């Protein structure tokens, strides 16, 4: 009787271990897949009225991040960070095109975007698309965004806030997350200029 | 319980609550509102809130002059760089002696529906309501967001 319990216990233990390994492997594969497929077709209007598409990323190093002008905290924080990173890189920073893409085309017109982006920096280009153009870009960049309604009838947006670095072929090179330090971010951007 | 007993108990309870109030002091320091960019009727307020108290308190609501509403938000980061702004519907707990830090990229008070754009150098009247301490009125100075600098 006791031996049967022992065998059952061992089998149950093995099952748990196998499941954990399986889940970890699945997570690893998914992570790799996502990184391999970030990037692709998009077409939007820049805040100066020019059209910018994925073809404009070719031959240049680029940095893209997403947000919206009514965003009170993380977007202004990120805009100022990006401007500071590029500033710290001096002339190397000029080799990187920085794009801030709105996830809120309902409120963010090209005019609003122009006022907004230039308030923070002259090194960042704001991009505005139609709802369909945003959807296409979201598919290409595996971007998550969702409208959250507030009690006073207005709304806010949840969104992916990582900064994507794209190489000279327009392919995903690396990402800078919110938790990265100033030096880590500048190191990644320097690597993008040198190796990307 | 006799009438005298009830009276005695009531006076003990009164004395206890008065004592708790005396020792329950909310401090608000380093508070500021970030000047919003032109055309944006939304602003974020930051600061450090402390409770010199024995039992925890809770920041439960906020009202700001010239705005339709204020809410508490946490910028949270999950897997793969997905960052969300989560509304904290139950408010924010403030534990005795543990400073509550509201700072860019983390916890903040979101003020929406501003009628006029707050400008750096000005101030916004903010009423913070705590579960135990009640309403606390503070003027938050408006400041431009500081430029980001490299860490030492």
Interface residues (C-beta under 8 A of the other chain):
Chain A: X31 X34 X69 X70 X71 X72 X73 X74 X76 X77 X80 X81 X83 X84 X88 X112 X115 X116 X119 X120 X144 X148 X150 X151 X152 X154 X156 X158 X159 X160 X161 X162 X175 X177 X178 X179 X181 X182 X183 X186
Chain B: X34 X36 X37 X38 X39 X40 X41 X42 X43 X44 X68 X69 X71 X73 X75 X77 X80 X81 X82 X83 X84 X85 X87 X104 X105 X108 X110 X111 X112 X113 X145 X147 X148 X149 X150 X151
